[in-house]
Structures are given as C-alpha cells and as structure tokens.
Amino acid sequence: MPKMKTHSGAKKRFRLTAKGKVRGRHAMTSHILGKKSSKRKRRLRQPVGVSGHDAPRIKDLLGK
C-alpha cells in the first residue's frame, strides 16, 4: 500500500495541540480591517479551537 499523504492546504492552516485538539485561525482577518476596532483585531489574531464536528475531518487530512 502507498503511504497516506498529508493534505498540504490543511498542513498550512491547522495545528494540533499536545492533547490532540485542532487549532485554526479566526475568520474576518484578511481585508476590510479599517472598520474593525483594534481590540477586535487583537482578539482575532489569537488561534481558535475548531468545531468538534470539523475536527475529525481535519485530523484525517493531517494524517493523524
């Protein structure tokens, strides 16, 4: 059997924590930033946990 390949797009966008949770980036951070407050943009910089329903699919893409 050939080896399972890691999905390159998922590899760049998601990280697994030590306990196996999936972390990703917040949405709404790439453009139209002038109308968003500094406080809001600061909060959006922090990584966010991915929904429990999406996590198994992302882990499959990451080969975990």
Secondary structure, DSSP 4 states (H G I P E B T S, - for coil): -PPPPPPHHHHHH-EE-TTS-EEE--SS-SS--TTS-HHHHHHHHS-EEPPTTTHHHHHHHHT-
